[in-house]
């Protein structure tokens, strides 16, 4: 919140870094990355973020660092904490879900069974429903001002 305070004070924009998987599934803090003015990689799947890092020659120590939740002191990955399957498989499942592909079709590409793929689809839908509030704009009793086109 300190960074947001100073950004507001200096009339700066705050840049957040959730990727498509994190943003879609609500794996961000509402007043952290969720409050950012600009989310430049929110359209990229997590695997694409790694490809971009390689293309930009981000140091290997950073590229190879396991993404963590930074929530608990225990050593755990984002997959263990939130996504249930490795992010490369989760990216494929999310892509398939977003494009209306049956869960059985994504099973071959991910190495999951059709039943496991269906379970991942259910988790995607469940997380979208549970974290919908993170994507909502502030609610007003009535419109205060509206930009006319």
Rosetta silent file (secondary structure, phi, psi, omega in degrees, C-alpha in Angstrom):
SEQUENCE: XXXXXXXXXXXXXXXXXXXXXXXXXXXXXXXXXXXXXXXXXXXXXXXXXXXXXXXXXXXXXXXXXXXXXXXXXXXXXXXXXXXXXXXXXXXXXXXXXXXXXXXXXXXXXXXXXXXXXXXXXXXXXXXXXXXXXXXXXXXXXXXXXXXXX
SCORE:     score description
SCORE:     0.000 S_00000001
   1 L     0.000  -27.143  177.854    0.000    0.000    0.000 S_00000001
   2 H   -61.550  -43.925 -179.889    2.984    2.295    0.545 S_00000001
   3 H   -62.228  -41.027  178.842    3.881    2.011   -3.153 S_00000001
   4 H   -65.247  -39.315  177.824    0.300    2.853   -4.146 S_00000001
   5 H   -58.590  -49.772 -177.745    0.309    5.829   -1.796 S_00000001
   6 H   -69.465  -35.317  176.520    3.474    7.236   -3.354 S_00000001
   7 H   -62.075  -45.488  177.244    2.302    6.482   -6.887 S_00000001
   8 H   -62.096  -44.302 -178.373   -0.906    8.437   -6.226 S_00000001
   9 H   -60.891  -37.375 -176.738    1.025   11.252   -4.576 S_00000001
  10 L   -97.032    3.873 -178.863    3.383   11.540   -7.551 S_00000001
  11 L    60.642   41.392  177.627    0.671   10.919  -10.162 S_00000001
  12 L  -100.783  161.452  172.027    2.385    7.702  -11.296 S_00000001
  13 L   -97.669  149.083  177.359    0.797    4.518  -12.558 S_00000001
  14 L  -104.120  132.091 -179.817    1.383    1.224  -10.754 S_00000001
  15 E  -102.327  128.085  176.613    2.297   -1.815  -12.854 S_00000001
  16 L  -106.980  160.554 -173.215    1.114   -5.256  -11.728 S_00000001
  17 L  -122.715   26.878  176.017    2.440   -8.582  -12.950 S_00000001
  18 L   -69.822  140.173  174.069   -0.292  -11.230  -12.899 S_00000001
  19 L   -91.207  178.930 -175.632   -0.212  -13.490  -15.954 S_00000001
  20 H   -57.725  -44.952 -179.051   -3.335  -14.913  -17.629 S_00000001
  21 H   -60.344  -48.951 -179.643   -3.423  -18.015  -15.448 S_00000001
  22 H   -65.611  -44.334 -177.426   -3.105  -16.021  -12.223 S_00000001
  23 H   -66.785  -47.000  179.854   -5.486  -13.268  -13.328 S_00000001
  24 H   -60.363  -42.383 -174.234   -8.160  -15.639  -14.662 S_00000001
  25 L   -91.382    5.498  175.723   -8.030  -17.861  -11.598 S_00000001
  26 L    71.995   28.014 -179.776   -7.928  -15.016   -9.061 S_00000001
  27 L   -93.334   63.837  176.082   -4.436  -15.807   -7.826 S_00000001
  28 L  -155.968  163.196 -179.123   -3.580  -12.233   -6.908 S_00000001
  29 L   -92.631  131.381 -176.302   -4.224   -9.878   -4.027 S_00000001
  30 L   -53.919  -44.947  179.124   -7.052   -7.397   -4.575 S_00000001
  31 L  -100.577   21.926  171.316   -5.054   -4.475   -3.202 S_00000001
  32 L  -111.286 -114.552  177.225   -1.761   -5.816   -4.548 S_00000001
  33 H   -59.339  -28.903 -178.837   -1.508   -6.667   -8.244 S_00000001
  34 H   -63.614  -27.651 -178.831   -5.302   -6.413   -8.427 S_00000001
  35 H   -91.485   -1.641 -176.846   -5.211   -2.671   -7.800 S_00000001
  36 L   -61.219  146.936  178.781   -2.527   -1.980  -10.391 S_00000001
  37 L   -76.570  -27.290 -176.903   -3.266    0.597  -13.076 S_00000001
  38 E  -137.375  131.232  178.405   -1.555   -1.464  -15.757 S_00000001
  39 L  -125.120   80.380 -169.377   -1.294   -5.241  -16.073 S_00000001
  40 L   -69.558  -16.314 -179.904    0.923   -5.675  -19.156 S_00000001
  41 L  -116.646   13.968 -178.373    1.238   -9.467  -19.072 S_00000001
  42 L   -66.024  -15.742  178.173   -2.289  -10.414  -17.960 S_00000001
  43 L   -91.287   -7.601 -177.905   -3.017  -11.675  -21.482 S_00000001
  44 L   -96.273  134.485  172.482   -0.020  -14.045  -21.499 S_00000001
  45 L   -67.182  158.108 -177.265   -0.185  -17.614  -20.230 S_00000001
  46 H   -58.191  -39.767  178.150    2.442  -18.455  -17.627 S_00000001
  47 H   -63.237  -33.640  177.140    4.392  -20.550  -20.151 S_00000001
  48 H   -69.543  -32.792  176.997    4.448  -17.530  -22.478 S_00000001
  49 H   -63.449  -41.465  176.792    5.874  -15.390  -19.683 S_00000001
  50 H   -64.748  -39.691  177.012    8.760  -17.848  -19.394 S_00000001
  51 H   -63.475  -40.919  177.970    9.249  -17.731  -23.177 S_00000001
  52 H   -63.460  -42.763  178.726    9.277  -13.929  -23.038 S_00000001
  53 H   -60.139  -41.117  178.140   11.831  -13.983  -20.221 S_00000001
  54 H   -64.879  -44.734  179.891   14.072  -16.232  -22.312 S_00000001
  55 H   -61.112  -38.046 -178.780   13.667  -13.976  -25.357 S_00000001
  56 L   -83.939    3.184 -179.290   14.528  -10.895  -23.272 S_00000001
  57 L    57.979   40.312  172.517   17.588  -12.643  -21.811 S_00000001
  58 L   -61.746  137.784 -177.841   16.361  -12.352  -18.242 S_00000001
  59 L   -50.487  141.604 -176.976   19.126  -13.844  -16.059 S_00000001
  60 H   -58.525  -32.555  178.720   18.894  -17.641  -15.734 S_00000001
  61 H   -60.991  -35.555  179.070   18.740  -17.385  -11.927 S_00000001
  62 H   -78.558  -45.040  179.565   15.463  -15.499  -12.277 S_00000001
  63 H   -59.466  -37.778 -175.933   14.092  -17.651  -15.097 S_00000001
  64 L   -85.788   -6.154 -178.786   14.820  -20.834  -13.145 S_00000001
  65 L   -68.575  130.255  178.069   13.381  -19.642   -9.847 S_00000001
  66 L   -67.017  126.628  176.034   10.349  -21.666   -8.811 S_00000001
  67 L   -63.705  132.026  179.688    7.262  -19.421   -8.581 S_00000001
  68 L  -122.829  167.139 -179.879    6.097  -19.365   -4.975 S_00000001
  69 L   -78.792  -24.026 -173.621    3.084  -18.003   -3.196 S_00000001
  70 L    53.404   25.764 -178.703    5.163  -15.854   -0.830 S_00000001
  71 L  -101.595  -41.046 -177.850    2.234  -16.428    1.506 S_00000001
  72 L  -122.758  157.564 -179.991    3.633  -19.006    3.898 S_00000001
  73 L   -77.332  -14.626  178.426    7.141  -19.750    5.095 S_00000001
  74 L   -67.950  146.590  178.748    6.792  -23.401    4.064 S_00000001
  75 L   -77.071  111.768  178.498    8.531  -24.387    0.843 S_00000001
  76 L  -152.998  156.029  178.631    5.778  -24.919   -1.728 S_00000001
  77 L   -95.727  169.109  175.048    5.068  -24.163   -5.341 S_00000001
  78 H   -62.967  -35.468  179.201    2.096  -22.341   -6.813 S_00000001
  79 H   -61.212  -45.953 -179.602    0.921  -25.669   -8.200 S_00000001
  80 H   -66.158  -39.504 -174.337    0.874  -27.249   -4.737 S_00000001
  81 H   -78.493  -38.314 -168.454   -0.696  -24.214   -3.124 S_00000001
  82 H  -135.336  -42.069 -167.746   -3.337  -23.189   -5.661 S_00000001
  83 H   -90.511  -19.917  175.495   -3.390  -24.703   -9.147 S_00000001
  84 L    77.076  -24.928  175.228   -3.343  -28.472   -8.383 S_00000001
  85 L  -133.824  158.841  178.804   -1.419  -29.336  -11.596 S_00000001
  86 L   -56.301  146.639 -172.611    1.843  -27.991  -13.042 S_00000001
  87 H   -59.813  -31.382  179.415    1.395  -24.616  -14.724 S_00000001
  88 H   -66.104  -36.387  175.599    2.288  -25.893  -18.193 S_00000001
  89 H   -73.493  -38.116 -179.844   -0.612  -28.366  -17.994 S_00000001
  90 H   -64.635  -39.922  175.964   -2.831  -25.767  -16.360 S_00000001
  91 H   -57.226  -46.391 -179.974   -2.130  -23.323  -19.214 S_00000001
  92 H   -63.727  -41.722  178.742   -3.248  -25.953  -21.741 S_00000001
  93 H   -65.036  -41.917  179.382   -6.380  -26.756  -19.731 S_00000001
  94 H   -64.985  -43.370  176.858   -7.236  -23.078  -19.367 S_00000001
  95 H   -58.720  -48.293 -178.561   -6.724  -22.486  -23.089 S_00000001
  96 H   -62.671  -42.071  179.046   -8.920  -25.476  -23.922 S_00000001
  97 H   -63.016  -42.574 -179.141  -11.623  -24.371  -21.445 S_00000001
  98 H   -67.582  -23.134 -178.317  -11.590  -20.846  -22.883 S_00000001
  99 L  -106.727   14.596  173.071  -11.978  -22.215  -26.412 S_00000001
 100 L    70.083   22.668  178.743  -14.786  -24.663  -25.648 S_00000001
 101 L   -81.821  139.735  177.926  -12.757  -27.837  -26.151 S_00000001
 102 L   -62.845  147.125 -179.216  -14.008  -30.960  -24.372 S_00000001
 103 H   -58.380  -35.722 -179.881  -11.937  -32.061  -21.382 S_00000001
 104 H   -62.376  -32.872  179.864  -11.291  -35.432  -23.034 S_00000001
 105 H   -69.408  -33.018 -178.706   -9.580  -33.657  -25.950 S_00000001
 106 H   -80.237  -17.072 -178.010   -7.112  -31.851  -23.700 S_00000001
 107 H   -57.450  -45.872 -178.990   -6.209  -35.065  -21.880 S_00000001
 108 H   -61.983  -41.572 -177.158   -3.867  -36.270  -24.637 S_00000001
 109 H   -69.428  -28.121 -175.462   -2.018  -32.943  -24.824 S_00000001
 110 H   -99.949  -16.840 -174.856   -1.509  -32.751  -21.062 S_00000001
 111 L    81.944    6.758  176.105   -0.893  -36.382  -20.193 S_00000001
 112 L   -89.198  161.135  172.630   -3.856  -36.278  -17.830 S_00000001
 113 L   -78.016  164.847  177.244   -6.717  -38.729  -17.970 S_00000001
 114 H   -59.761  -37.707  178.964  -10.078  -37.544  -19.279 S_00000001
 115 H   -65.915  -42.836  177.993  -11.375  -37.691  -15.700 S_00000001
 116 H   -64.952  -40.235  178.409   -8.467  -35.599  -14.402 S_00000001
 117 H   -62.936  -41.164  177.595   -8.962  -33.075  -17.201 S_00000001
 118 H   -62.903  -39.332  177.862  -12.647  -32.780  -16.304 S_00000001
 119 H   -64.037  -40.035  177.086  -11.664  -32.203  -12.681 S_00000001
 120 H   -63.488  -41.850  176.253   -9.283  -29.410  -13.761 S_00000001
 121 H   -57.861  -43.366  178.852  -12.151  -27.842  -15.758 S_00000001
 122 H   -63.650  -39.514  177.372  -14.298  -27.969  -12.614 S_00000001
 123 H   -64.892  -40.658  177.528  -11.495  -26.333  -10.608 S_00000001
 124 H   -58.396  -50.131 -179.069  -11.152  -23.585  -13.242 S_00000001
 125 H   -63.233  -41.069 -179.111  -14.882  -22.861  -13.070 S_00000001
 126 H   -64.222  -44.467  179.600  -14.915  -23.041   -9.282 S_00000001
 127 H   -67.849  -37.381  176.085  -12.005  -20.612   -8.891 S_00000001
 128 H   -60.755  -43.308 -179.546  -13.542  -18.222  -11.404 S_00000001
 129 H   -67.614  -44.380 -176.831  -16.761  -18.234   -9.432 S_00000001
 130 H   -69.358  -27.412 -175.831  -15.076  -17.910   -6.026 S_00000001
 131 L  -109.247   12.551 -179.323  -12.785  -15.050   -7.097 S_00000001
 132 H   -53.247  -38.096 -178.206  -15.237  -13.140   -9.304 S_00000001
 133 H   -60.276  -27.841 -179.866  -15.312  -10.303   -6.759 S_00000001
 134 H   -65.014  -24.221 -176.830  -11.601   -9.612   -7.380 S_00000001
 135 H   -96.513   -3.272 -175.755  -12.432   -8.514  -10.937 S_00000001
 136 L   -78.556  146.034  172.737  -15.381   -6.298  -10.053 S_00000001
 137 L   -78.884  160.046  177.300  -15.350   -2.539  -10.347 S_00000001
 138 L   -58.865  144.649  179.415  -16.424   -0.528   -7.305 S_00000001
 139 L   -94.275  138.678  177.377  -20.169   -0.421   -6.838 S_00000001
 140 L  -118.474  153.996  175.916  -21.996    2.901   -6.622 S_00000001
 141 L   -68.449  -39.974  174.781  -25.504    3.628   -5.458 S_00000001
 142 L  -150.042  161.994  179.961  -26.000    5.662   -8.624 S_00000001
 143 L   -64.461  128.955 -179.057  -23.877    6.894  -11.506 S_00000001
 144 L   -92.411  -40.830 -177.423  -21.908    9.941  -10.397 S_00000001
 145 L  -158.892  142.309 -179.103  -20.326   10.844  -13.715 S_00000001
 146 L  -136.416  136.887  177.262  -20.138    9.193  -17.076 S_00000001
 147 L   -74.778  127.873  177.675  -17.883    9.828  -20.040 S_00000001
 148 L   -93.706  145.907 -177.835  -19.958   10.636  -23.089 S_00000001
 149 L   -95.113    0.000    0.000  -18.847    9.394  -26.471 S_00000001
